[in-house]
Every structure is written in structure tokens, then in C-alpha cells.
């Protein structure tokens, strides 16, 4: 996909296919495992994985905040 289309299209496509929005522990672990095997820090896939891990962490923090927020 990245070799055939422009970077923006590939990123939108990959984000749509990613399970990161679920913020499941197993997805986060899988992304981190793939990321640990990446050697080129500037590669599209490496950058994509980093964004997915960041998104999962942000969603998990947001969920926690929503679950623990109280109006007194």
C-alpha cells in the first residue's frame, strides 16, 4: 500500500484497519512486539506502530478518567 499510494492515503487506510481504537491489552502488546523488531526509525510502518501504541495509551487514560470522574 505504501509503495503504491501516497503516504497520506496509506496512513488513512492503515488507521482504518487498525484495532487500536479498542485499546485492548493484547493489541497493545502485539504492536509493541512488532515495534521491538523494527530497525529503521524512519520507516512508515515503524512510525505507524508508534502512533498506534500512543493512541492505545491515550484511549486507556481517557477511559480511566471517564470511569473515575465524579461530580460531588
PyMOL commands that set and color helices and strands:
alter all, ss='L'
color gray80, all
select helices_A, chain A and resi 7-17+20-22+25-36+44-68
alter helices_A, ss='H'
color red, helices_A
deselect
rebuild
show_as cartoon
